[in-house]
């Protein structure tokens, strides 16, 4: 878990299948998965999209400590 995502697809066979589904879908026999890959190339694409496409703006949070003043 050293952020070596590019090495992850190499743990799978070239034409293997990788699927993540919910426990509810599994119990009901529903084939829909959250992630479904049918090759190592698709897993490489997944890693690439995580690195390059899923870019989010930096988050900022503000905590209000005490009573806020609400005016007219």
VOBAFI-643538 format. One record per residue: x, y, z of N, C-alpha, C in turn; residue number from 1. Coordinates in steps of 0.2 Angstrom, whole numbers, plus 2048, in hexadecimal, padded with zeros to 3 digits. Layout:
N
[atom [X,Y,Z],[X,Y,Z],[X,Y,Z],NUM]
...
***
This chain:
72
[atom [804,7FA,800],[800,800,800],[804,806,800],1]
[atom [809,806,7FC],[80E,80C,7FB],[80C,810,7F5],2]
[atom [805,811,7F3],[803,815,7ED],[806,812,7E7],3]
[atom [807,80C,7E6],[80A,809,7E0],[805,806,7DC],4]
[atom [800,80A,7DA],[7FA,807,7D7],[7FC,804,7D0],5]
[atom [801,807,7CD],[803,804,7C6],[805,7FD,7C6],6]
[atom [807,7FA,7CC],[809,7F3,7CD],[803,7EF,7CE],7]
[atom [7FE,7F2,7D0],[7F8,7EE,7D2],[7F5,7E9,7CC],8]
[atom [7F5,7EC,7C6],[7F2,7E7,7C1],[7F6,7E1,7BF],9]
[atom [7FD,7E1,7C1],[801,7DC,7BF],[800,7D6,7C4],10]
[atom [7FC,7D7,7C9],[7FA,7D1,7CD],[7F4,7CD,7CA],11]
[atom [7F1,7CF,7C5],[7EC,7CB,7C1],[7EE,7C8,7BB],12]
[atom [7EB,7C3,7B8],[7ED,7C0,7B2],[7EA,7C5,7AC],13]
[atom [7ED,7C4,7A7],[7EC,7C9,7A1],[7E4,7C9,79F],14]
[atom [7E1,7C4,79F],[7DA,7C4,79E],[7D6,7C2,7A4],15]
[atom [7D8,7C4,7AA],[7D4,7C2,7B0],[7CE,7C7,7B0],16]
[atom [7CA,7C6,7B6],[7C4,7CA,7B7],[7C5,7CD,7BE],17]
[atom [7C3,7D3,7BF],[7C3,7D6,7C5],[7BC,7DA,7C6],18]
[atom [7B9,7D8,7CB],[7B2,7DB,7CC],[7B1,7DD,7D4],19]
[atom [7AF,7E3,7D5],[7AD,7E5,7DB],[7A5,7E6,7DB],20]
[atom [7A2,7E3,7E0],[79A,7E4,7E0],[798,7E5,7E7],21]
[atom [792,7E7,7E8],[790,7E8,7EF],[78E,7E1,7F2],22]
[atom [78E,7E1,7F8],[78B,7DA,7FC],[784,7D9,7FA],23]
[atom [780,7DE,7F9],[779,7DD,7F7],[778,7DA,7F0],24]
[atom [77C,7DD,7EC],[77C,7DA,7E5],[77E,7D3,7E5],25]
[atom [783,7D1,7E8],[786,7CB,7E8],[781,7C6,7EB],26]
[atom [77E,7C8,7F1],[779,7C3,7F4],[773,7C2,7EF],27]
[atom [771,7C7,7EB],[76B,7C6,7E7],[76D,7C3,7E0],28]
[atom [773,7C2,7DF],[775,7BF,7D9],[775,7C4,7D3],29]
[atom [776,7CA,7D5],[776,7D0,7CF],[77D,7D1,7CD],30]
[atom [77E,7D1,7C6],[784,7D1,7C4],[787,7D8,7C4],31]
[atom [783,7DD,7C5],[786,7E4,7C4],[78B,7E5,7CA],32]
[atom [791,7E8,7C7],[797,7E9,7CC],[798,7F1,7CC],33]
[atom [79B,7F3,7D1],[79E,7FA,7D1],[7A4,7FB,7CD],34]
[atom [7A8,7F6,7CD],[7AE,7F6,7C8],[7AE,7EF,7C5],35]
[atom [7AF,7EF,7BE],[7AF,7E8,7BB],[7B4,7E9,7B5],36]
[atom [7BA,7E5,7B6],[7BF,7E5,7B1],[7C0,7DE,7AF],37]
[atom [7C1,7DD,7A8],[7C2,7D6,7A5],[7C9,7D5,7A2],38]
[atom [7CE,7DA,7A4],[7D4,7D9,7A2],[7D9,7DD,7A6],39]
[atom [7DF,7DB,7A5],[7E5,7DF,7A9],[7E5,7E6,7A6],40]
[atom [7E4,7E7,79F],[7E4,7ED,79C],[7DE,7F2,79F],41]
[atom [7D9,7EF,7A1],[7D3,7F3,7A4],[7D5,7F5,7AB],42]
[atom [7D9,7F1,7AE],[7DB,7F3,7B5],[7E1,7F9,7B4],43]
[atom [7E5,7F8,7AF],[7EA,7FE,7AE],[7E6,804,7AD],44]
[atom [7E1,804,7A9],[7DD,80A,7A7],[7DA,80D,7AE],45]
[atom [7D7,808,7B2],[7D5,80B,7B8],[7DA,80E,7BD],46]
[atom [7E0,80C,7BD],[7E5,80F,7C1],[7E7,816,7BD],47]
[atom [7E7,816,7B7],[7E8,81C,7B3],[7E3,822,7B5],48]
[atom [7DD,81F,7B5],[7D7,824,7B6],[7D8,827,7BD],49]
[atom [7DA,822,7C2],[7DA,825,7C9],[7E0,82A,7C9],50]
[atom [7E5,829,7C5],[7EB,82E,7C6],[7E9,834,7C2],51]
[atom [7E6,834,7BC],[7E6,839,7B8],[7DF,83D,7B7],52]
[atom [7D9,839,7B7],[7D3,83B,7B6],[7CF,83D,7BC],53]
[atom [7D0,83A,7C1],[7CC,83B,7C7],[7D0,840,7CC],54]
[atom [7D0,846,7C9],[7D4,84C,7CC],[7CE,850,7CF],55]
[atom [7CF,851,7D6],[7CA,855,7D9],[7CE,85C,7DC],56]
[atom [7CA,861,7DD],[7CC,867,7E0],[7CE,866,7E7],57]
[atom [7D2,869,7EA],[7D4,869,7F1],[7CE,86B,7F5],58]
[atom [7CD,867,7FA],[7C7,868,7FF],[7C9,86D,804],59]
[atom [7C4,871,806],[7C5,875,80C],[7BF,874,810],60]
[atom [7C0,874,817],[7BB,873,81C],[7BC,879,821],61]
[atom [7B6,87B,823],[7B6,880,828],[7B2,87E,82E],62]
[atom [7B4,87E,834],[7B1,87C,83A],[7AF,882,83D],63]
[atom [7A8,883,83F],[7A6,888,843],[7A6,886,84A],64]
[atom [7AA,88A,84E],[7AB,889,855],[7A7,88E,859],65]
[atom [7A2,88D,85C],[79E,892,860],[797,893,85C],66]
[atom [794,898,85F],[78D,89A,85C],[78E,89E,856],67]
[atom [78B,89D,850],[78B,8A1,84B],[787,8A7,84C],68]
[atom [788,8AD,849],[784,8B3,84A],[780,8B4,844],69]
[atom [77A,8B4,844],[775,8B4,83F],[772,8BB,83F],70]
[atom [773,8BF,83A],[770,8C6,83A],[76B,8C7,835],71]
[atom [768,8CD,835],[762,8CE,831],[764,8CF,829],72]
***
